[in-house]
């Protein structure tokens, strides 16, 4: 009888430990999800659009792909596109090609008052300078018109 009681106590203790570990794992997952939610897409100011650029590269096959999505301040998709690039040797080269293609596309669609967001601090610094701050705004001459544009470096999670 005493042995049965000890076995029952050991079993209950083991179940309690399993439940505690499960609770800890669930709390950690919740914290991780909250961090991801904190880094999600941020809307542009009213009257502006935001264009997020995403890039992926397959170095083994020297291919990459890029996509961009243009949203208004409510997050409604206005335009989007995707494209494959060949003979790309690095992620940096893929990001540069995607940025050039995106700017050309936005120009073709005569988009004005746009913030371009890409997850690359180096590329952003090359274009805007290292002391550009949060968002740098520039005037661009396009098809005889002056257009306002800006660029910001964002985390990869913020592009979704």
ABEGO torsion letter per residue (X at the ends): XAAAAAAAAAAAAAAAAAAAAAAAAAAAAAAAAAAAAAABBBBBBBGBBBBBBBBBBBAAAGBBBBBBBBBBAAGBBABBBBBBBBGBABAAAAAAAAAAAAAAAAAAAGBBGBBBBBBBAAAAAAAAEAAAEABBBBBBBBGGBBBBBBBBBBBAAAAX
